[in-house]
């Protein structure tokens, strides 16, 4: 099936300007945990970049809703696999530059897409800890090429280290100024035009925690 037909049926990929490659996103207002956190002062979700700027443009919102509307269709996994294979040339893909995991079924499908594309490294930041825990209890470890990174709830707050250690997963947080332990990595994007450039720390399972600068 041609790329244009796949995009017509399941939507396009996103193209985050910061990232080296493509991504995939859904409406931030539909985040399960994030929508609750967005109402609380001091949370990272209360300053969510995906709830403002270009993300609120009608054409962008239409694309976000289209992507979310098809995730439970049987064709979503094979078509997403083909779409990413056709378009992602740099080998690094981000899940959810806007939005988050919708269910255990959704997460299971994301993992299957990663298995289908072993030559691409996937990064999935998430605050949906319960879905991640359920997945690992039922299905075991994530594919080697899928880095699931547990994101902190609070600005300048600690990442969910205890849970992350228990599950064997890395973490991330938002700090201002950048803080962290000795083996943390501070995201360099704020010093290089808000772009990843040659940094791939977010996709690296060996990086235990990444601190992002509060904007």
N, C-alpha and C positions, 0 to 999 in steps of 0.2 A: 504494500500500500504506500502511496506517495505521502510525503511529509505534509503537504497542504491538506490532504484528506484526513490524516490523523489529527492535525490541529483543528480542523473543523469539528471533529467528533469529540475530542477530549480537551481542547484548548491548547494554547501555546505554552512554551516554557517562559519563565521570567529571565531577565538579563540584568542582574544587579550591577550597577556601575562600579562598585568597589571590587567585585569578585573577578577572578581570572576566567571563569566560565559561566555556564548557565545555572539557573536555579528553578525553583517551583514554589508557588506561593498561593495562599488563600486569604480571605478577609481577616484582618486582625480582630475585628469585632466578634468573630466566631470562635476565637480561642476559648477552650473550656476553662482552664485555670487562669489564663491571661485576662479574660474579661472580668473575673472577680478581682484580680490584683490591680487592674487598671483603675478601680474605684478607690484604692487605698493610697494615701499619700506616702511617699518614700519608696514605693515599689518601682522596679525597673519598668514594669508595664504601664505605670502612670505617666511615663514620658516616652512611650512607644513611638518610634519614628514612623511606623507603618500605619499610624492613625492620623497622620497629617501629611502635608506636602503633596507630592505627585500621587501618593497612594490613594488619596481621596478623590482624584479626578474621576468623573463618571466612566470614561473609557477603561481606566485601570480597574475600577471596582467591578465593572462588567466582566473583565477577564478573570479577576480573582474568583468571582462567583461561579463562573463557568468551570474553572478547575475543580472547585470544591464539589460541584453538583454531580461529577462523574466518578468520584473515587470508589464508589461501591459497585460500579458496573463491572461485569465480568471481563470486558475488553480493556479495562484500565491498565492492568499490569502489562499485558503484551504490547499495547500501543505506546505506553510510556517508555517501555524498554526500547522499542524501535525509534521513538522520537529522540530520546537521549542519545542513542547510538548514532543516529544520523547527524545530530547537531553539536554534541559535545566533543570538541577536538583537542582541548587542553588537558582533559583527564581529571578534572575536579568539578564536582557538582554539589550545590547546596540545596538541601531541603528547607523550605520555609524561611525565605527572607521576609515573609509576612505570614502570620498565622502559625498554627502548631498542629500536632497530631490530634486527630478527631476521635480515634477509638483504637482498641487493640487490633481490630481488623485492618484499619488503615495502616498501622505500624507494621503489621505482618506483611502487607502488600509492599510497603517501602523496602523492607528487608529482602523480599523476593526479587524486586527490581535490581537491587544491588547484586544479588547472586547471579542474575542474568547478565550483568555487565561487569565482570571481574577486572577489567582493565581500567575502570573508572573508579576514583575514590570519592565516596559520598560523605558529607558532613550533615548531621542532623542535630541542631541545638534545640532543647526542649525543656519546658517546665511541667510537662505532663508525666511526672514521676510514676504515677500509678500505672499508666499504660506500659511504661518501660519495665517496671517490676513484673507486671503480669506476663509480658512477653517472655522475659528471661526465665520465669518460673515454669512456663509452659513449653518453650521452644529452645531454651538454652542461649548460648552466646549469639551475638549479632554476627553477620558476615564480616570477614577480615577487612573488607574494603568499605565498611560502613562505620563511621565514627559517630556514635551517639554521645553527645556532650550535655550533661545536666546543667541547666542554667539557674543561677541564683534568683531569689525573689526580690531582694532588697538592694537599693543603691548603697554602696559601701558595706553591704552585708556579706556574711560568709557564704560561700557556695555550699551545696549539700554534700559536704565531704564524707560524712559517715555513710550515707546511702551509696555514694559513688564508690567508696572503697569496698563496701559489701557486694556491689554489683560488678566491680572491676571496670568502672567507666570514668572518663575524665569530666571535668567541670569547667564552668566559666562564670564570670561576674562582671559587674560594672562599678567602677571606682572613680572617685574624683577627689584628690589626685590619684594616680595609679598607685595601688598598694599591692601587697601580696607576699607570699612566702618566697624563700630563696630560689626554689625550683619552679616558681611560676614564670609565665611569659606575659609581658605587657604587649598588647596589640600595637604594632608600629604604625598603623594606618593614619593616626592623627598627626604623625610627623612626616607623612609622605603622600600628601594630597588626598587623604581619606581613601586610599586604595591598598589592596593587598600587595601589589607588585610581585616580588618573588617570594613573599612569605606564604607558607602553607601550614602554619602551626594549627589552625582550627581543624584541619583534616587529619592531624597526626595524633593517633591514639597514645603515643608515648609522652605527649605534652599533658601533664596532669591537670593543670589549670591555666586558663587564659584570662587576663584582666583587660576589659575594654574601658576606654576613657569615657566618662560621662560628658556628653556634648551640651 
